[in-house]
Amino acid sequence: MKRSGEEEMNHSSHGGPYHVRPYRQEDREACMALFESNVPKYFAPEELKDFVSDLDDLKWPYLVMEDENGKIVASGGYGAIGEDGTVAALCWGMVRRDLHRCGLGRRLLVERLKRIAAEPKFTRVTIETSQYSRGFFERFGFVAKRVCPDGFAPGLDLVEMELDLSRLKL
């Protein structure tokens, strides 16, 4: 898949500008720390090995968001799934836990959705998330298609959600 270059995000109340750029292997430890900051509420501890395995063998665009000091504060990716490749799946989106509710998750999601929408082959976007993030994605028009109680881990439901790109409003 096509990888884009670095882009500047708007200023926020939490420092200066944020930059989104493609993941590099030297970001691995910082991304693992992001993940661990979101355990156990947003990710189950046993998911870390899958996350690290995916980082070590990336098959899709994965982005990181840096603050003005070059510290990684958020990350997330997407890739084509299905036989015809018209569905994009969001994957491993996360914001450093102490920065939740500061608008960074929104910025990262909007950036990923813009990149997906710019690829004409995509018609839908899916995500597997938890009950704790469901409302966040619903605000962008995602609709829950299936809920599997304890689907990720005990107390962490798997919520399959979908967005029809023709309804995307950013």
Secondary structure, 3 states (H helix, E strand, C coil): CCCCCCEECCCCCCCCCCEEEECCHHHHHHHHHHHHHCCCCCCCHHHHHHHHHHHHCCCCCEEEEECCCCCEEEEEEEEEECCCCCEEEEEEEEECHHHCCCCHHHHHHHHHHHHHHCCCCCCEEEEEECCCCHHHHHCCCCEEEEEEEEEEECCEEEEEEEEEHHHCCC
